[in-house]
Amino acid sequence: MSPDAGPTAVPGDPGDPGDPAPPEPILTLARSARRVTVLTGAGMSAESGVATFRDPLTGLWARFDPTDLATPQAWRADPGLVNAWYLWRVALVRRAQPHAGHQALAVWAARPGVDLRLVTQNVDDLHERAGSVVLAHLHGSLFAWRCDHCERPVPPPDPPTDAGERQRIDPTPCEHCRDGRRRPGVVWFGEPLPRTAFDDAVRACLEAELVLVVGTSGLVHPAASLPRLAAESGVPVVEIDPHPTALAATADHIWRAPAGTALPALVEALGPIESADLPR
Ligand code: APR
């Protein structure tokens, strides 16, 4: 936590999406920061129609707990069930569109003089489809499948047209070793994060002049430790989330608003690009 600021709930009633205007302390930090690190979680994709992990899932999957499906044990016990769930999510993300919040981050990153580094826990590709470069997918990607035996990358399977209704879809064999099956390239509970991704994320947080956390409950480590790491190094931490999270005590400033409203308003309020910032 920055020494000069205790956690300040934004003006107005926290939890009230209320006034879309960026709170002044947050806008001041965003305007002055050249090195900005943005950490996003499932809430960043919520307004694109992609369910978060701790909000109720929809349809067929409403009676499953995602954390029961995202484990190596589940894959070993019932690969058809886990494979069907991930293929449902692949189909869901392919139908989804990035929202204005995704686009705002891409616009901010393109501002002259700004070094914006984007770290996400999300396995979708909505940031990329909005034009962002993602420094680190801490929990892997729905679109980076690999063999569960030889570990070699394989093309993501095409979900069947009825992926949303089928509770089991047998995984397809690996075309390289023939002994393994194609599994989603995501990090399951109990699996290590990609080393490079996490190291890059740590560096991005420590080198930042502002860390902006958007749409994560802050419950799953080690990703959840990144904001505190920044705060303990004196980097201002700002949280954007419509609901209270485990990160509230770490954030210097909190904006209780949805990403799709807050981020466009914040980037809009950064103001016109100064001629001095334009590349010569
Ligand atoms: N804008 C911003 N935040 C939102 C929005 C929104 N429109 N809607 C919901 N949120 C917030 C919720 O209030 C919550 O704090 O997004 C957060 C989602 O929390 P989780 O569902 O726990 O998702 P996340 O924090 O990303 O989960 C971390 O857990 O299950 C594993 O690997 C999975 O990457 C995931 C990790």
Boltz pocket constraint, residues with backbone or C-beta under 6 A from the ligand:
constraints:
  - pocket:
      binder: B
      contacts: [[A, 40], [A, 41], [A, 42], [A, 43], [A, 44], [A, 46], [A, 47], [A, 52], [A, 53], [A, 54], [A, 55], [A, 66], [A, 67], [A, 121], [A, 122], [A, 139], [A, 187], [A, 214], [A, 215], [A, 216], [A, 217], [A, 218], [A, 219], [A, 220], [A, 240], [A, 241], [A, 242], [A, 243], [A, 244], [A, 245], [A, 257], [A, 258], [A, 259], [A, 260]]
      max_distance: 6.0
